[in-house]
Amino acid sequence: MDIRRLAIFIGLAVSTYFLIYTWNQDYGQKNLNNAPIASAEVTQASDAPQTTDVNETPVVGTGDQPIVDAPVTDVSVSAEPTGELITVTTDVLQVKIDPRGGEVAEVLLPAYPLSIDQQDVPFVLLEKNQRRTYVAQSGLVGKDGIDKAGPALYSAAQTTYTLSDDQQAITVVLTHVSDKAKIEKIYTFRRGDYLMDMNYRITNTSDSEWQGAFYAQLKRDGSQDPSTASGMGMKAYLGAALTTKEDRYKKVSFSDLEDDGYKSVQEGGWAAMLQHYFLSAWVPSQETQHTYNGRFVKGNYVFGFYDAPFTVAAGDTANVGAQLYVGPKDQERLETIAPNLNLTVDYGILWFIAQPLFWLLEFIHGFVGNWGVAIILLTVVIKAAFFKLSATSYRSMANMRKVAPKMAEIKEKFGDNREKLGQEMMKLYKEEKINPLGGCLPILVQMPVFISLYWVLMESVELRQAPFFFWIRDMSVMDPYFILPLIMGASMFIQMKLNPTPPDPMQARVMQFMPVIFTVFFLWFPAGLVLYWVVNNVLSIAQQYVITKQIENS
């Protein structure tokens, strides 16, 4: 290649790099705006939800319903009803409760910053404003249910609750008094926990029995996932999910809710709404049956459960409720809350490979304290596990390089007779003990590991905003300067040079373009995944080079 052509290629390469970099800065790596909206801007936070959201919850069956025990609280309430949102602050949660219906109207996660550049801005999981509707609702419907005609208005002793340093838990009591009963809706928050208790205490103040049914649901509009950056690649699941007898982890997509809705009766279980890294989930009693249902109502997706009607005798008190989780997809914590809830960390069909990879990655991280270094060491472990298999393949490719002149002679001699050419080639392979497909084996073996690691990096909230070194500030998103993908492409090019040249000219030309094609694909892949591939290529080059030299010198 002459100097002029080389200069042209270098100029094109540099120009292409800056074009892609500029395009990415403008369009390719923007997160949806998810910063908290000031209280003054929350114009709809105290609006009552549409009647259909509550009253379309069907109530079926009669008879006694097992009651969920709820802790007794000594907090008394004498405040008048108010429309002002009730703010609850713990060490890990900032929650706003709407006194109309007592729904959880907003949840902020201070331990999870909005972005790497906005560490003081908490991520917003639930909210109800002009930007997005995503709330956790619960209520009492049925014959005497206070929410049967729309969300009931509660009162609270105060509008601000804060977990102090010497407290392990805080209780918020909302009160509504009807003509037949005193209803207390009790939220309990615990230190360091994203799981809250929500219990009703129904005191029948009339001389006749009180009857109602409990429901809990999550309501979300069709807005995009605010925790996922735009760009190429597979996306995390956004939708509803639950666990059933038939499927430990069953997805109910938004399109399913639009088409036919969903309904099933299960013992125990949970109902969740999932997005990238985070989820919300209602977890009822695990000892009783619940009817799980979902539907699409006036532009919103509603998913949850309801229980059969229960009665409270005159003068008696009953308790019913559930737990609500709003936070990160922490596998260890989710596993302790309810059976199969940890499966919401969705590693796809290769979960049986991805799960051990995550455990090993987390174990290594416990020693080194850096997720990038942990990925490098994990790559070394994986490479060591496939060392002998790779060596066999590299020997086959080295032997093909060694006999390349003989192959050229056969092709020149029998090029016009394809049948004879094939026979002579197979004879040569047999004599030299060469497997022509051996070079494909390492890639085929690595692909399941590669895909599994992709989902580990995509789904594991532990790697969200995890820095490596230098310009890599977040291993879970793409390299902002494309340096790692370019290094990966260069390493792949070197690896191709160590491989034998395919006898077919067209195939040889395609193989020459493979490093370029893969580099383009990897531009928008998570930096952690590209780092894995770079380290794997470097180790492969070293192993292949040694084996090739040994065979060529033999």
C-alpha positions in Angstrom: 0.0 0.0 0.0 1.5 3.4 -1.0 1.8 6.4 1.3 -1.0 8.3 -0.4 -3.6 5.5 0.0 -2.5 5.0 3.6 -3.0 8.7 4.4 -6.5 8.5 2.8 -7.5 5.5 4.9 -6.2 7.1 8.1 -8.0 10.3 7.3 -11.3 8.5 6.7 -10.9 6.5 9.9 -10.3 9.7 12.0 -13.2 11.5 10.3 -15.5 8.6 10.9 -14.4 8.4 14.6 -15.2 12.1 15.2 -18.5 11.9 13.3 -19.7 9.0 15.4 -18.4 10.6 18.6 -20.2 13.9 17.8 -23.4 12.1 16.9 -23.3 10.1 20.2 -22.8 13.3 22.2 -25.9 14.8 20.6 -28.2 11.9 20.4 -26.8 8.5 21.5 -26.3 8.6 25.2 -29.0 10.7 26.7 -31.0 9.5 29.7 -34.6 10.4 30.0 -35.0 13.3 32.4 -35.9 11.8 35.8 -34.9 14.5 38.3 -37.4 15.1 41.1 -40.0 17.8 40.3 -40.5 20.4 42.9 -43.7 20.1 45.0 -45.1 23.2 43.5 -45.0 21.5 40.1 -46.8 18.4 41.1 -50.1 19.6 39.9 -51.9 16.3 40.0 -50.4 14.6 43.1 -53.6 15.1 45.2 -56.1 14.4 42.4 -58.3 11.4 43.0 -57.6 8.5 40.6 -60.2 7.6 38.1 -63.2 5.8 39.6 -62.6 2.9 37.2 -59.2 2.3 38.7 -60.8 1.2 42.0 -64.3 0.1 41.1 -63.4 -2.0 38.2 -61.6 -4.3 40.7 -64.1 -7.2 40.7 -65.1 -8.7 44.1 -66.2 -12.3 44.1 -67.1 -14.9 46.6 -68.5 -14.8 50.1 -67.6 -16.1 53.5 -64.7 -15.5 55.9 -61.4 -14.5 54.6 -58.2 -15.1 56.6 -56.9 -11.8 58.0 -53.3 -10.6 57.8 -52.0 -9.7 61.3 -50.8 -6.1 61.6 -48.8 -4.6 64.4 -50.7 -2.4 66.9 -49.7 1.2 67.1 -50.2 3.7 69.9 -50.2 6.7 67.7 -53.5 8.7 67.9 -54.7 11.0 65.2 -56.8 14.1 65.7 -55.9 16.2 62.7 -58.4 17.3 60.2 -58.4 15.9 56.6 -56.0 17.7 54.4 -55.0 17.5 50.7 -51.3 18.2 51.5 -48.9 15.4 50.6 -47.4 13.5 53.6 -43.6 13.3 53.4 -41.7 10.4 54.9 -37.9 10.4 55.0 -35.8 7.4 56.0 -32.1 6.7 55.4 -32.8 5.1 52.0 -36.2 6.4 51.0 -38.0 9.7 50.4 -41.7 8.9 50.1 -44.8 11.1 49.5 -48.2 9.7 50.4 -51.4 11.2 49.1 -54.0 11.5 51.8 -56.7 11.0 49.2 -56.7 7.2 48.9 -53.5 6.9 50.9 -51.6 6.0 47.8 -47.8 6.1 47.5 -47.5 8.9 45.0 -43.7 9.4 45.0 -40.6 7.5 45.9 -37.1 8.8 45.6 -34.0 6.7 46.1 -31.1 8.8 47.6 -28.6 5.9 47.5 -29.0 5.8 43.7 -28.1 9.1 42.1 -29.9 10.1 38.9 -26.6 10.1 36.9 -22.9 9.9 37.3 -22.7 13.7 37.0 -25.6 14.3 39.4 -24.7 12.5 42.5 -26.8 14.8 44.7 -30.0 14.2 42.7 -31.8 11.0 43.8 -33.4 8.7 41.2 -37.2 8.9 41.1 -38.9 5.5 41.0 -42.6 6.4 41.7 -44.1 9.7 40.8 -47.4 11.3 39.9 -47.1 14.6 37.9 -47.3 16.0 34.4 -44.3 14.0 33.4 -45.2 10.5 34.5 -47.8 8.5 36.4 -46.4 5.5 38.4 -48.0 5.0 41.8 -48.8 2.2 44.3 -52.5 2.1 45.3 -54.4 0.1 47.8 -57.9 0.3 49.3 -61.0 -1.3 50.7 -63.9 -1.9 48.3 -67.1 -4.0 48.5 -70.3 -3.5 50.5 -68.9 -1.2 53.2 -65.5 -0.4 51.6 -64.6 3.3 52.0 -63.0 3.3 48.5 -66.0 1.8 46.6 -67.1 5.2 45.3 -63.6 6.6 44.8 -60.5 7.1 47.0 -61.3 8.0 50.6 -59.8 11.1 52.2 -57.6 10.4 55.2 -56.2 12.6 57.9 -52.8 12.4 59.6 -51.3 13.8 62.8 -48.6 15.6 60.8 -47.4 16.0 57.2 -43.7 15.3 57.7 -42.2 12.2 59.2 -38.4 11.6 59.5 -36.6 8.6 60.8 -34.2 9.9 63.4 -30.7 8.4 64.0 -31.8 6.6 67.2 -34.9 5.0 65.5 -35.0 1.6 63.7 -38.6 2.1 62.3 -41.2 4.8 61.9 -44.9 4.5 61.6 -47.3 6.7 59.7 -51.0 6.4 60.6 -53.7 7.7 58.3 -57.3 7.8 59.6 -60.7 7.9 58.0 -64.0 7.7 59.9 -67.1 6.5 58.2 -70.6 6.0 59.4 -69.9 2.4 60.3 -66.2 2.1 61.1 -62.9 3.8 61.9 -60.3 2.9 59.3 -56.6 3.3 60.0 -54.2 2.9 57.2 -50.8 2.2 58.7 -47.4 2.5 56.9 -44.3 1.2 58.6 -40.8 2.0 57.3 -37.6 0.4 58.6 -34.0 1.6 58.6 -32.0 0.5 55.6 -34.9 -1.2 54.0 -36.9 -0.6 50.8 -39.7 -2.8 52.0 -42.6 -1.1 53.9 -45.6 -2.6 55.6 -49.1 -1.3 54.7 -51.9 -2.5 57.0 -55.5 -1.5 57.5 -57.0 -1.6 61.0 -60.8 -1.6 60.7 -62.7 -0.9 63.9 -66.4 -1.5 63.5 -68.2 1.2 65.4 -71.7 0.2 64.3 -74.2 -2.3 65.6 -74.1 -4.4 62.4 -71.3 -6.3 60.7 -69.0 -4.5 58.3 -68.0 -6.1 55.0 -65.4 -5.2 52.5 -62.5 -6.5 50.4 -58.9 -5.5 50.2 -57.0 -4.7 47.0 -53.5 -3.5 46.2 -52.2 -2.5 42.7 -49.5 -0.6 40.8 -50.6 1.9 38.2 -48.2 3.1 35.5 -48.6 5.0 32.2 -46.9 4.0 29.0 -43.9 6.4 29.4 -40.4 5.1 28.6 -38.1 3.6 31.2 -36.3 6.5 32.8 -33.5 4.2 34.1 -32.3 3.1 30.6 -30.1 5.2 28.5 -30.9 5.4 24.8 -28.8 3.6 22.3 -28.3 0.3 20.6 -28.4 -3.1 22.1 -31.0 -5.2 24.0 -33.2 -3.4 26.5 -34.2 -4.5 30.0 -37.8 -5.6 30.4 -40.4 -2.9 31.1 -43.7 -4.3 32.3 -45.6 -6.4 34.9 -44.6 -9.7 36.4 -45.7 -12.3 39.0 -45.1 -15.8 40.2 -47.5 -18.7 39.6 -47.6 -22.4 40.2 -46.8 -23.0 36.5 -44.1 -20.3 36.1 -41.8 -19.2 38.9 -41.4 -15.9 37.0 -44.1 -14.9 34.6 -44.0 -11.7 32.5 -47.3 -9.9 31.7 -46.4 -7.3 29.1 -48.1 -4.0 28.6 -49.4 -5.3 25.3 -50.9 -8.3 27.1 -52.8 -6.0 29.5 -54.1 -3.9 26.5 -55.3 -7.0 24.6 -57.0 -9.3 27.1 -55.9 -8.2 30.6 -54.8 -10.8 33.1 -56.4 -12.8 35.9 -55.4 -15.8 38.0 -55.8 -17.1 41.5 -52.6 -18.0 43.3 -51.6 -18.8 46.9 -49.1 -16.3 48.2 -47.1 -14.7 45.4 -46.4 -11.1 44.5 -47.3 -8.6 41.8 -44.6 -6.4 40.4 -43.8 -3.7 37.8 -40.3 -3.9 36.5 -37.9 -1.6 34.8 -34.1 -1.4 34.3 -32.4 -1.9 37.7 -35.5 -1.1 39.8 -38.9 -2.5 40.6 -42.0 -2.0 42.7 -43.9 -5.0 44.1 -46.9 -5.7 46.3 -46.3 -8.8 48.4 -49.5 -10.2 50.2 -49.8 -12.9 52.8 -48.0 -16.1 51.5 -50.5 -18.4 53.4 -53.7 -17.3 51.6 -55.1 -17.1 48.1 -55.3 -13.9 46.1 -56.7 -13.0 42.8 -54.1 -11.4 40.6 -55.4 -9.2 37.8 -54.2 -6.6 35.4 -55.8 -4.4 32.8 -55.4 -1.2 30.7 -57.6 1.6 32.0 -57.8 5.1 30.5 -54.2 5.2 29.3 -52.7 3.5 32.4 -51.6 -0.1 33.1 -52.9 -1.4 36.3 -51.5 -4.6 37.9 -52.1 -6.1 41.3 -54.3 -8.4 43.4 -57.5 -8.4 45.4 -58.8 -10.7 48.2 -62.2 -12.2 48.9 -64.6 -10.2 51.1 -64.2 -10.4 54.8 -66.4 -9.3 57.7 -65.9 -7.5 60.9 -68.5 -8.1 63.6 -70.1 -5.1 65.5 -67.6 -3.7 68.0 -64.7 -5.8 66.7 -61.4 -4.9 65.1 -59.8 -6.6 62.1 -56.5 -6.2 60.3 -55.6 -6.7 56.6 -52.8 -5.6 54.4 -49.6 -6.3 52.4 -46.0 -5.3 52.0 -44.7 -2.9 49.3 -41.2 -3.1 48.0 -39.9 0.0 46.1 -36.3 -0.1 45.3 -33.3 -1.7 43.5 -33.2 -5.2 42.1 -31.1 -6.5 45.0 -31.2 -10.3 44.5 -30.1 -11.1 48.1 -32.8 -8.9 49.7 -35.6 -9.9 47.2 -34.9 -13.6 47.9 -35.8 -13.0 51.6 -39.0 -11.2 50.9 -41.0 -13.7 48.9 -40.4 -16.9 46.9 -39.1 -16.2 43.4 -39.1 -12.4 43.8 -35.3 -12.5 43.1 -36.1 -13.8 39.6 -37.1 -10.3 38.7 -33.4 -9.8 38.1 -33.9 -11.3 34.6 -30.9 -12.9 33.1 -32.9 -14.4 30.2 -32.8 -17.9 28.9 -29.1 -18.3 29.8 -29.7 -17.5 33.5 -28.1 -20.8 34.5 -24.8 -19.4 33.1 -25.4 -15.8 34.1 -26.2 -16.5 37.7 -22.9 -18.3 38.5 -21.1 -15.5 36.5 -22.6 -12.9 38.7 -21.9 -14.8 41.9 -18.2 -15.2 40.8 -18.0 -11.6 39.7 -19.4 -10.4 43.1 -17.0 -12.7 45.0 -14.0 -11.3 43.1 -15.3 -7.7 43.6 -15.4 -8.4 47.4 -11.6 -8.7 47.3 -10.5 -6.1 44.7 -13.2 -3.4 45.3 -13.4 -2.4 41.6 -15.9 -3.9 39.2 -13.6 -3.4 36.2 -10.8 -5.2 37.8 -13.3 -7.9 38.8 -14.3 -8.3 35.1 -10.7 -8.7 34.1 -10.0 -11.4 36.7 -13.3 -13.1 35.8 -12.2 -13.2 32.2 -8.9 -14.8 33.3 -10.9 -17.5 35.2 -13.1 -18.1 32.2 -10.2 -18.3 29.9 -8.4 -20.8 32.2 -11.6 -22.9 32.2 -11.5 -23.2 28.4 -7.7 -23.3 28.1 -7.4 -26.8 26.8 -10.4 -26.5 24.4 -8.9 -23.3 23.0 -5.5 -24.9 22.7 -6.9 -27.7 20.6 -8.6 -25.2 18.3 -5.5 -23.1 17.9 -3.4 -26.1 17.1 -5.8 -27.0 14.3 -5.6 -23.4 12.9 -1.8 -23.4 13.2 -1.6 -26.7 11.3 -3.8 -25.2 8.6 -1.4 -22.2 8.3 1.5 -24.7 8.0 -0.1 -26.7 5.2 -1.3 -23.5 3.4 1.2 -24.0 0.5 0.0 -27.6 -0.1 -3.6 -26.4 -0.1 -2.7 -23.8 -2.7 -1.1 -26.5 -4.9 -4.2 -28.7 -4.7 -6.4 -25.7 -5.5 -4.2 -24.8 -8.5 -4.2 -28.4 -9.7 -7.9 -29.3 -9.3 -9.5 -25.8 -9.3 -11.7 -26.7 -12.3 -13.0 -30.0 -10.7 -14.8 -29.1 -7.5 -15.6 -32.7 -6.6 -11.9 -33.7 -7.0 -10.8 -30.6 -5.2 -13.0 -31.4 -2.2 -11.7 -35.0 -2.1 -8.1 -33.9 -2.1 -8.7 -31.3 0.5 -10.3 -33.8 2.8 -7.5 -36.3 2.2 -5.0 -33.5 3.2 -6.9 -32.7 6.3 -6.9 -36.4 7.3 -3.2 -36.9 6.7 -2.3 -33.7 8.6 -4.9 -34.4 11.4 -6.6 -31.1 10.8 -10.2 -30.2 11.8 -11.3 -27.5 9.3 -14.1 -26.4 11.7 -11.8 -26.3 14.7 -11.3 -22.6 14.5 -15.0 -21.9 15.0 -15.1 -23.8 18.3 -13.7 -21.1 20.6 -16.2 -18.5 19.3 -19.1 -21.0 19.6 -18.2 -21.8 23.2 -17.7 -18.1 24.1 -21.0 -16.8 22.7 -23.2 -18.2 25.5 -20.8 -16.8 28.1 -20.7 -13.5 26.2 -24.5 -13.2 26.1 -24.8 -14.2 29.7 -22.3 -11.6 30.8 -24.1 -9.0 28.8 -27.3 -9.6 30.8 -25.3 -9.7 34.1 -23.9 -6.2 33.2 -27.3 -5.1 32.0 -29.5 -6.3 34.9 -27.2 -6.2 38.0 -27.9 -2.9 39.8 -24.6 -3.4 41.6 -22.8 -2.4 38.4 -24.9 0.7 37.9 -22.6 3.7 37.7 -19.7 1.5 38.8 -16.4 3.2 37.7 -13.2 1.5 36.4 -10.2 3.7 35.8 -9.4 6.9 33.8 -12.2 7.8 31.4 -14.4 4.8 32.2 -16.7 6.2 34.9 -19.6 3.7 34.4 -19.1 0.1 33.5 -22.8 -0.4 32.7 -22.9 2.0 29.8 -20.9 2.5 26.6 -17.4 3.9 26.4 -18.0 7.7 25.8 -14.9 8.0 23.7 -15.1 4.5 22.0 -11.5 3.8 23.0 -12.2 0.3 24.3 -14.2 -0.8 21.2 -11.3 0.5 19.0 -8.8 -1.5 21.1 -11.1 -4.5 20.8 -11.2 -4.1 17.0 -7.4 -3.8 16.8 -7.0 -7.0 18.9 -9.5 -8.8 16.7 -7.5 -7.7 13.6 -4.3 -9.1 15.1 -6.1 -12.4 16.0 -7.3 -12.7 12.4 -3.8 -12.3 11.2 -2.8 -15.4 13.2 -5.5 -17.5 11.6 -5.0 -19.3 8.3 -6.3 -17.4 5.2 -9.5 -19.0 3.9 -9.1 -20.7 0.5 -12.2 -19.0 -0.9 -11.4 -15.4 -1.9 -14.9 -14.2 -1.0 -14.7 -15.8 2.4 -11.2 -14.2 2.9 -12.6 -10.8 2.1 -15.5 -11.2 4.5 -13.1 -12.2 7.3 -11.0 -9.1 6.6 -14.0 -6.9 7.4 -15.0 -8.8 10.5 -13.0 -6.6 12.9 -14.6 -3.5 11.4 -18.1 -4.9 11.7 -17.6 -6.1 15.3 -16.0 -2.7 16.2 -19.1 -0.9 15.0 -21.4 -3.3 17.0 -19.4 -2.8 20.1 -19.4 1.0 20.0 -22.7 1.1 22.0 -22.2 -2.0 24.1 -21.6 -1.6 27.9 -17.9 -0.7 28.6 -17.7 -3.7 31.0 -18.7 -6.1 28.3 -16.2 -4.6 25.8 -13.5 -4.8 28.5 -14.2 -8.5 28.9 -13.9 -9.0 25.1 -10.6 -7.0 25.0 -9.0 -9.0 27.8 -10.3 -12.3 26.3 -8.8 -11.3 22.9 -5.4 -10.4 24.4 -5.2 -13.7 26.3 -6.3 -15.6 23.1 -3.6 -13.8 21.0 -0.9 -14.8 23.5 -2.0 -18.4 23.6 -2.5 -18.7 19.9 0.9 -17.0 19.1 2.8 -19.4 21.3 1.0 -22.5 19.9 1.4 -21.3 16.3 5.2 -20.7 16.8 5.6 -24.1 18.3 4.0 -25.9 15.4 5.7 -23.8 12.7 9.1 -24.5 14.3 8.4 -28.2 14.7 
